[in-house]
Amino acid sequence: MTQQANHSRVPDTFVILFFVAMLAVVLNWTIPAGNFSTAIIEQETSQGVQSREVLIPDSYQSAERQPSLPWFAEGGEIGVANIPFEGLVSGTKWGSAIGVMAFILIVGGAFGIIVQTSSVERGILTLIQRTQSYQQIFLILIFTVFSLGGAIFGMGEEAIAFCLVLLPVMTKLGYDKVTVVLVTYVATQIGFATSWMNPFSVAIAQGIADVPLLSGAGYRMLLWFFLTSIGIGFTLCYAARHRSPTPHLSAADTDKMAPEISFTRLDIVILSLFSLGLVWVIWGVVARGYYIPELASQFFVIGIIIGIVAVVGRRFSANTMSQAFVRGAQDLLPAALIVGFAKGIILVLGGNEPTEPSTLNTILHFAGNGLGQLTEPFAAVSMLFFQGTFNFFMTSGSGQAALTMPIMAPLADLVGISRQTAVLAFQLGDGLTNIIVPTSAALIGCLGAVKLDWASWLKAIWKFQLLLAGMATAFVIIAVLIGY
């Protein structure tokens, strides 16, 4: 009860955005505008040579002070009261905000259909049922599957239901509540933080930062393997130290403990189609250079095909499929709105066009001067810890990307590190701190599902959190040194 009361006093994301918007208004009124010169750089990619505009360090120039931002603007101009609308309708289908918002809603609807089939859930429950007799293998496989879930489609809140399912099973096997959260929620967040293709995190951040979508996957896969292995190792050590002695359980006993599920041929077909769809997405990005419009369309096609198969297989009706699409998009509507509102805040600061006078350019200039006193690796680490700290206030990955990447991407140009590294710092800072911040609804939901208070969780996990922070710092430094 105390934990829930404390959580209810945490400001909602939109409340935080409101105060950030008011701060942006004050900055607009008090900080003079400025602009940078830019240069075009060429970069070798799998689709050939691609060009990108970057800021030239030391090219900042103060501009004449722009007119004060009005409270209410007419004729389509920007004003304080116009922030939400202007943010929501800004940009093009190729990026923030309207393109990213449409991407979130369409992909959310597609995943709503996939989730409605319950095939992913049935597959995980079948794995639990068939491996729980083999203690260590059981923990390793479950942790790996949930980590892949976080990496591939941003699993997070879904872990709450699995905490409920796994709690009685793992309790009878002698494991405590912390172990349940470790193999479910913690695994998803390690996958989320090191993802190479999560459409709701890395794809959005790369799109906003003007980095080729799903590029740099090899290094992120290495991170995923390394941090997932560390997570598994910690989980096995923790489980061994805190496991209660249990009587010998026969195969019949463990069958009784397993949840009643049936994994059918239809589930095999659906999961196979989903896997082939992911291969198609990767092929499109790598071989054809697909971007946000194509990527959204690919996920839409995957969702529709899987839905049709489920309807033909009598898993649900066509109407249920339609409702699942709407519900999936509806679940992600707050994230889409956050992207639009965050873009409105950037517009209040004058927009993110480097060659046009804006307050944001002046902020970037002074931030760049501050970080410029540091070496490039330490500047990147500073970005990492900024993102981790900011995640305490805004745990929405897509929202944090929308609000911070328009600043962090050009800032990376100024301090001499790649935008890919800036995206990596965002990912690691956002995802890994989700394991511990009490403002995360998914974390609090999982702890509530197993009836574990946050203080007890903090006591059990803080050393592991420090280890992850050290590993993230090391990988960001390595990324700078290898020119990632």
N, C-alpha and C positions, 0 to 999 in steps of 0.2 A: 504493500500500500504506500509506504513512504517513497519507494522508488518511483512508482507511477506518479505520485504527487510532484516529485522533483522534476520528472520528465515533462509534466504538463506545464511547468513554469518556464521551460526552454522556449524562446521565441520561435514562432513559425518561420519558415524560409521567406515567405512573402513579407512578414513583418521586418525581417532583417533587410530584405531588398528595399523596402520603403525607406529605412534609415540610411542605407547606402545611397539611395537616390537623392535624399535630402543633403547628404554630405557632398555628392557630386554637384548639386545646385550651388552650394556654398563655395566649392572650389571654382566653379565656373565664374562666380561673381568676384572672386578675390585673386585668382591666379591669371596672369597674362597669357595670351596665346602664343604659340610658336610653331615652327614647322621645320622639317628636315629635307635634305636632298636625298634622293634614292639612286640606286644602281641596279641594273639587271644582272643577275648571276645565272649561269647555266649549270645544270646538274644532270649527271648521268643516271637514268632510271631504267627499269626493265622495258619501258615503252619508248626508250630513246632519250634524247637530250630534251630536258624541260627547263624553261626559264622561270625565274621568280624575282620579284622586286624586293629589295632589302634596304634598310636604312643605312646611310653612310655615317659612321661615328664622327663626331666633331663637326657635323654640318648643321647643327641646330642654329636657328636664327629667331630672335624675338620678332613678333609681328605687332602691328597696331592692335590695340585692345579691341576685342570684338564687342558688339553691343550687349548689354546685360540681358540675360535670359528672362523673358517675360513669364508671368505666371500662367497666362493663357494666350496662346498664339493663334492667329487666324491665317487663312490662305495656305494651309499645309505646312506652316513653319513649325519649329520646335519650341515648345514651352514646357513649364513644369507640369501642367495638367495634361499635356499631350504625350508624356513619357510612355505610358503603356501602349497606346495605339501606334505611335510612331515606331516603337520598338518591334511590335508585332508585325507591321507591314514592311519593314525595312529589308533591304538586300534582294537577292534573286534566288532562283531555285538551286544555284550552285553553292550557296553558303548561308551564313547567318544573316538574318534570323529566319526568314520565311522558309528557306530551303531546309534548314536544320529542323525546324518545327514540323514541317510536313514529313520529313524523314522519320522523326521520332514517332509520330502518330501512326504512320503506315506500317512501320516495322513493329510497333507495339501491337497493332491490330493483327498482324501476321502471327506474332508469337502468342497472341491470345487464342488463335485457332489451334496452334500447335499444343499449347498447354491444355486446352479443352479436350484434346484426344486422350489425355492422361497417360500417353505412352511413355513419356520421359519418367513420370512418377512410377509407373509400373516397372520400368526397366531398373530403376534404382532400388525399388522395394524387392524385386526378384534377386538382385545382386546381394542385398542385405540378407535375404532368406537363405541363399545358397552358400554364403561365405561365413556366417556368424559362428559356425562350429570351429573354424580355423582362426583363432583369436587375432594374431598379428596380421595375417593376410586380410582379414575382415577390415581392420582399421586402415590398412594401407590402401586397399581398393576403394573404400568409401571416401577417404580423404581425397584420393586422386580424382574420383568421379565428380565430387563437388567442386574441386579446384578447376576442373575442365568446364564445369557448368558456369562458374564465374568468368572464366576466360573467353568462352565462346558466345554466351548470350547474357552475360551480366547477372547471373543468379545471385540473389541477395535475400530479399524478403521471403522468397520461396523456401529458404532454409528453416523458417519458423515451423512450417507444417511437418518437416522431416524431424525436427527436434521433438515434436510431440510423438511422432511414430517411433523414433529410436529410443526415447527415454525408457519405456518399460523393458524393451529388449536388452539394452545395454546395462540397465540396473540389475537385471537378473543374471547377466554375465559378470557382474562385479564391478562395472565401471561407474564412475561418479558423473555428476551433472556437467562438470567442466569438460570432461572428455567428449560428451555428447555435442557440446557447442564447438569444440575444437574440430571434430571430424565433419561438421556441417558448415556452420557459419564462417568460422575462421578459414576453412579451406576455400570457400567461395570468394572471400575477400583477397586472399593471396592470388587466386586466379584472376580476379578483377583487376588487381593492381599491376599484374604482369601480362595482361592480355595483349595479343597481337591482332585480334579481330573483333573485339566487343563493339557492337554497333552503337551502344549507348555511352561509350566512354572514349576509347582511343579513336574511333572513326570520327566522332564529333570534334574532339580536340584537334585532330590533324586537319579536318576540314576548315576549322576556324583559323588555324595557324598557317594555312596555305601550304601544307605538307602533303605529298601524295598519299592517298588513303591506303591504309594497311601496309605502308612502307616500313622498313626497319623490323620486319617480323622475326628475322633470324635471331637478333639480339634479345628480343622480348621472349622468344621461346626458350632461349638459354636461361633467362631470368626466371621464367615460369618453372622450368625443371629444377633449377637450383633452390629457389625459395619453397617450392612445393616439397622437395626432398627434405629441407630443413624443417618444414612444418610437420612432415610425417615423423621425422626423427624426434622432435620435441613431443609430439603426441604419444609416440610409443614409450618414451621415457617417463612421461607424466602418468600415462595409464598404468605402467608397470609399478610405479611408486604408490599409486593411490587406489589400486584395484583391491577390492575386498575379496577375501577367500570365499570361494563358492564350491558347492558340492559338484561332483562329476556329473556332467549333463550328457545324456544319451542323445542320439539323433532324433528320437521321438520327442524328447523334451524340447530341443531347440526348434523342432517343427511346430510345436504348440506355441512357442514364444513368437514365432514369425508372424507378421501381418498376413491376413488372408488376401491374397492377390492372385490373379491369373494373367500370365504373360502370354499373349496369343500370337498367332502368325500375323494378324493385323498389326500388332505392335511392332513386330520385326520389320514389316513393310514400311510402316510410318517412320521408324527410326532410320531405316536404310535410305528412304527418300530425303529425310532431313540431312543425313550425312552427305549424300550426293549433292544436295542443295548447297551445303557449305563449300564443297569442292568447286561447284560452279561459281560461287561468289568469289572465292580466292582466284580462280582462273580469270574471271572478269576483271578483277583489279590488276592482277599481274600481267596478263597477256593483252588485255584490251584497254587498260587505263580507265576503267569505270570509276565514276565519281558518285556524289550523293544521289542524283536522280536515278542513275542506273542501279545503284546499290539498293535503294528503296524499292525499286521495281522488282529486283531479283527476290528480295525477301517476301514481297507481296505474292509473287508467283509461287514461291515455295509454300507459303501459308495456304494459298488457294488450292494447290494440288493436293497437299496433305489433307485439307478439309474435305475435298471431294472424295478422296480415298476413304476417309472416315465415314462419310455419308453413305457411300456404296457399301462399306463394311458394316453399316448399321450401328456404328458407335454413337452417332447422334444424327439429328435431322439437319436439313439445310437451314432451317430457321435458327437452330441452335448455333450453327456455324456462323451465321450472320451476327447473332447476338454476341458470340465470343469475340468476333473481330471488333465490334463496337466497344465491348467491355475492355479488351486489351488496349485499344486506343485511349479509352477513357481513363484507364489506370495511369497512363503516361501523359495525360493532358497537363497535370501540374508541372511536369518537367518541361513540356513544350512552352508553357506560359512563362516559366522561369527564364528560358532562353530568350523569349521576346522581351521580357521586362529588363533582363540584363543588357540586351542590345540598346534599349531605350536609355539606360544609364550611360552607355558609351556615347550615344548621340548627344546627351546633355553636356558631356565633356568636349563636344565639338566633333565627334566622330573619330574613326581610326585611320583616316587618310593621312599618311605622313607628310605629304607635300602641301596640305591645306592647313592654315593656322588653326590650332585647337589647344584647349587646356590640357588634353591628354598628352599631346606631344611635349608640352612643358614638363608634365609629371614624369614622362619617360626620360626626358633629358636629365633631370635631377636624380632620378633613380639610377640611370645609367652611370652618372658620375659617381654615385655612392658605391655601386657594385664594381665600377671600373677600377676602384682602388684595390680590389681583390684580384687574385689570380683567377683564371677562367674556371678551374675546378671548384674553387670556393664560391664563386659566383653562382655556379650551377647548384651547389649544395644549398646555398641561401634560398634559391628558388624552391628546392625540394622542401625545406623546412617552412617556408612561407605557405606553400600549398597544404602541408600537413596541419599547420596552425589554422589556416582559413577553413579547413574541413570541419573544425569544431563548430563553426557557425553555419556552414552550408554543406550538408552531407550529400546533397544531390550531385552525382558525378557530372551529368550533362549541364546542370546549372552552374557548377563551379567552372567547368570548361568555358561556358558562354561568358562568364563574368571575368575570368582571369586570363584566358588565352589571348584576347585582343591586346592585353598589356604585356604579357610574358613573351609572346612571339617577337614583337619588335624590340623588346628589351634584350632578348637573346642576341639580336643583330648588333645591338649597341655594345654589349660586353664581350662579343666575339665567340659565342657558342652557337651551335646549330639549333634551329627550331625543333628538330627531332628530339634533341636532348631536353629542350624546354617541355615538350609534350611528355617525355618520359618522367621528368621531375613532377609534372602534374599527376600522372598516373600513380606513381609510387606514393607521393604525398597524400593524395586523396584516398586511394584504396587501402593502404596498410593502416592508416589511422582509424579507419572504420571499425577496426577490431577492438578499439578501446574507448572511443569518444562516446559519452553518455547521451549525446544529441542524435545518435543514429537510431532511427526507428526500428530498423532491422535487427540491430544488436539488442536493443531493449526488448523487442518482441521475442527473440530467441531466449534471452535470459528469463523472460516471463514464462515462456513455454516450459522451461525446465525448473521453474521456481528457484532461481538463483539471483541474489541481489547483486547490484553492480559493484559494490565494495568488495565482495568475496571474489567476483570475477577479476577485478583489478589486482587483488593480492595474488591470484593464481597466474596471471598472464603478463605482469609488468616486465619480468625479465625477458620473456620471449619477445615482447614489443620492442624492448631496447635492442635485442639481437636483430630484429627485422629492420629497425632504423639504421643500425650499423651497416647491414648488408645493402640497404637501399642507397646509403651514402657512398659506399664503395662502388656500386654499380654505376651511379651517376658520374662519379669521378672517372671511372674507366671509360664511360661513354665519351666524356670530353677528351680524354687522352687519345682515344682511337679515332677521333673525328666522326663519331656516330651521327 
